[in-house]
Amino acid sequence: MHIYSGARRRERWRTVVSDVDTPESALRPGRYIALWLLLALISAILVTVPELPVAIYEPHLSAAVGAVAGVIGLALLQLGLLRFRLLHRTLDLHAGLAFGVLALGNLFDVWASGPTEAGKLRLDTSIYLLLLSRATAAVLFLTGFTLTIAGRPTAGSAAAVIRWLAAGCALVVWMIIAFGAHLPPLLDQQALELLNETRPITDLLPGQAPGLIAANSAIAAALAIAAVGYAVAARKLLDPYFGALATALAMLVFAQLQAVLIPAMASDYVVSGDAFRLAAYGLLLSNLIWRTVADIADRTVHQERLRLSRELHDGLAQQLALLHLRIGRAAEFDRPVNEVARDLQIAQRLVETASLEARQAIVALRSERVSWDAMTQVLATFGDEFEQNHGVDISVAVESDNGLASVDSVLQGELLQILHEAFSNAIRHGGAQRVRVNVAAQHRMLNLMIRDDGRGFDIAQTTHGLGLRSMSERVVQRGGAITLDTSPGLGTTIYVSLPIETSESGKLPARLIRVRSQR
């Protein structure tokens, strides 16, 4: 009885621990409410306790804080761009650019705090520029969230928003620098004298223009809306990345609220909001690093599954289907002996073809490069095997290598799979009796032409099957282009252009250009 009770207790404990570790539990609203209450309590203590200053004059510490915040912000920018390039989510692009803008503001603060060639930068000018940087970041946070939730997270919409925002910011920066002396003053003489005394500031900086307080309050409100929105999205979409952004934005909200007391400006003061800002940057950076690693791993697994499905469909599945067909015919009792022998001979060749593909896959896994002559021989052997197995006329012509000594083994595997799919479609769907293949290397591209004399088809009236989609996916993955030229009764010609050398960072989207032939 005690053993059963202990087992139940252990099971309940495992259930509780498992529930705590799930992403859903990490995105509970109660945690965000507790975070906001804690940040509000800390801010209230800083404001209400007279002995605690909200800003102190420490030039070296101010420069260090600004530099650290700028470097972390640039790291967040790089991670955001990396995630956008890998995952194609506009949220990552907007968030990365937002932290990049904040980083530039922090680094500008460090630079402007010291003397320049033209003397000390006007304090009001620096305040205007820092206000612009924080307002731009708040807009980027809001637009990234809005585009994601609205279901329009496309690169085109993100680029349009960023172009207009960049153009507007560039215009405003030019106006501030050119006409800064004519802009309304943001601090009166009393505030300037208090700052020059370099004494600690324990309360609201007197002498601020109402527009300055309103601008800082508006930025804090925009960040608060973005923080709440990301928290709701994190709970709804069960995405921990949204949760990390919501947490960081909550800290930035209270950092911006401190700017209502002491505005961001090119001075040697360190304000209490800098601590919130550094905590937000550090938290998001640590979370984003392991999140990016996990997302890249998930994407790699997904791509590997797609690749395996293509390999199974293009190679083993079709070979087994043909082998099953031939063996089934040979097993029929009323078949003539000569036809049974022919079926068995074809079945043997199918097994040899499958063995050839298996050997090619092993070569691709074990070696990174294959010689041009070896690739030429493999392509010719593959065409001969297919010709004998299916009773069609197949010729493979490979032009001069133009000094190319070797190619990527993965490229050779892709060529074999593309040829296999094209041959199978030409014979099964087009009833082709003759297939001509031409391979040529020109200007760092490998050009492949496959022409058959089959029935062809009307592209506008045809729904492409898995075979053509699989072929297109291979070209997409490699970063090439594929063109289909066909019409009913006039056969089909496929043009494929693949880069001989490619890299993970240099891939381009492939184009499937469907052109109805006028032959």
Buried (B, 14 or more C-beta within 10 A) or exposed (E): EEEEEEEEEEEEEEEEEEEEEEEEEBBEEEBBEEBBEEBEEBBEEBBEEEEEBBBBBBBEBBBEBBBBBBBBBBBBBEBBBBBBEBBBBBBBBBBBBBBBBBBBBBBBBBBBBEEEEEEEBBBBBBBBBBBBBBBBBBBBBBBBBBBBBEEEBEEEBBEEBBEEBEEEBEEBBEEBEEEBEEBEBBBEEEBBEBBEEEEBBBEEBEBBBEEBBEBBBBBBBBBBBBBBBBBBBBBEBBBBBBBBBBBBBBBBBBBBBBBBBBBBBBBBBBBBBBBBBBBBBBBBBEBBEEBBEEBBEEEEEEEEEEEEBBBEBBBBEBBEEBBEBBBEBBEEEEBEEEEBEBBBBBBEBBEEBBEBBEEBBEBBEEEEBBEBEBBBEBBBEBBEBBBBBBEBEBEBBBEEBEEBEBBBBBBBBBBBBBBBBBBBBBBBBBEBEBBBBBBBBEEEBBBBBBBBBBBBBEBEEEEBEEBBBBBBBBBBBBBBBBBBBBBBEBBBBBBBBBBBEBEEEEBEEBEBEBEBBEE
